[in-house]
Amino acid sequence: MPLWLSSNVVRLNLLAESEFIAVSWATTFTLLAVAAALVIANGFFVAAEFALVKIRPSRIDDMVNEGRRFAPTAKWLASRLEQSLSAGQLGITMASLALGWVGEPAFAKLVVPVLEFVSITNPKIQEVISFIAAFTVITALHLVIGEQAPKIFAIREPEKMLLWCAVPMKIFFLISYPLMSALSVTTTWLLNMVGLSQADAHGETFTETEIRALVHQAHIHGELTRNEQTLIDAIFEFDDLVCRRIMLPRHDVAFVDVSEPVPEMMAMIRRTRHTRYPVCDGSLDDVVGILHIKDLLQEQIDDQFDFRTIARPPRKVPDSLPVGKLLRHFQGTHQLMAFVIDEYGTVIGIVTLENVMEQIVGDVADEFDIEDPEIVPDGPGQFVVMGSTPIEDLEERLNVTFSAPEADTLSGLLMHYAQEIVEEGQSVRMGAVQADVLDASNGRAVRVRLTLPEESVGIPKSRHDG
């Protein structure tokens, strides 16, 4: 072959090889760009899915009312939550599969020149090392950029992320809807085959304990004030109570006795200064009605005055009536005092609207209320407690626990442990707590000194301190 022809052939071969290498590298970089786009797409679907799950529907409504951009689209997706999440899962699956198919050869192509540079020329060794390196890099990018980063961002900023993703997600939803419908039918068929009916797998309900935990977390993060948290907790406790637990016991009730002289009854009214009084004939066993002090002010009072003439009809409620129903009773009857009766029809106390509202907002005292504190510190590990103190308040404030399902107050608790009517000066052991009766009246403890074990000594707190 002539020399000039041979040199031209060599030149053509080199040119063809350089063009092949250029095309090969162009293909590699194209595949890398596609792989990067697939990682981003995977992250997009992950972020959209977690934002949809994390955000509250009520917050989406608020954003729509505020006129936020793309909020209507976000609401459209949220109203089809199950289908939207299915679209997100479909997008994640497609992006992940395509990334594995496209990314591995592209990254492997980049590794080969590095191996040749360090004198590793064996094709099999190059193939193994290239696969391991490509797999590691793709997995790292997929986890960090395509999974963890968008997931954490969506959890921390669900509103912002959902608004960003709303429009592209809706477009993908509409495009993939036929495929999702076919997959949904297949899924339903498979579930029916194993005896399971298809339900809203993404629906979520919360127990009372979980809601309280959420409220507590909201308070910790500054979304709720201490007062708001306390009120919400009180609302949950509200309907668990019954009339017997909040009533004023029979022996503490000041009532107008029509069998007593009028001047004595008027003196009692001036001394106690209540707004309403039960009107009875001899005792609470014979209830006549309820006296409102406003009605009394309109009358001319003399020694022959009959309180029955202005008494309003009495209302009675069972001691087991839930406090929530008692509140509705007051609202419906416009009578804000009721007599509490037991299963035998005996009046065991009275209950007022004030007693009900105190279960939500805490103790409420008017200008004329003179109330002794229920729990007063009396030295290290010792407290003087009123016998009428509810057991729940006692356990909460002193951080102790008692076992007496039939008792409602400290006085009843003492009789439960003593198995007898306690008297002044008597000592009763209630588990780890020592109780000394300071005052007793009519068979019940009025004031009691409690001595707590050293490990549970603490400063009593208000019921509504949270």
QUICOR-V377258 format. One record per run of one state. SS is the DSSP state (H for helix, E for strand, C for the rest). FROM is the first residue (numbers start at 1). TO is the last residue. If there is no record, write none. Layout:
BEGIN
SS;FROM;TO + SS;FROM;TO
END
This chain:
BEGIN
C;1;2 + H;3;54 + C;55;56 + H;57;65 + C;66;70 + H;71;78 + C;79;80 + H;81;117 + C;118;122 + H;123;156 + C;157;157 + H;158;193 + C;194;207 + H;208;220 + C;221;225 + H;226;238 + C;239;241 + E;242;242 + H;243;246 + C;247;247 + E;248;249 + H;250;252 + C;253;254 + E;255;257 + C;258;261 + H;262;272 + C;273;275 + E;276;280 + C;281;286 + E;287;292 + H;293;297 + C;298;306 + H;307;309 + C;310;311 + E;312;312 + C;313;315 + E;316;318 + C;319;321 + E;322;322 + H;323;333 + C;334;336 + E;337;341 + C;342;346 + E;347;352 + H;353;361 + C;362;374 + E;375;377 + C;378;381 + E;382;386 + C;387;389 + E;390;390 + H;391;398 + C;399;408 + E;409;409 + H;410;418 + C;419;426 + E;427;430 + C;431;432 + E;433;441 + C;442;443 + E;444;451 + C;452;453 + H;454;456 + C;457;466
END
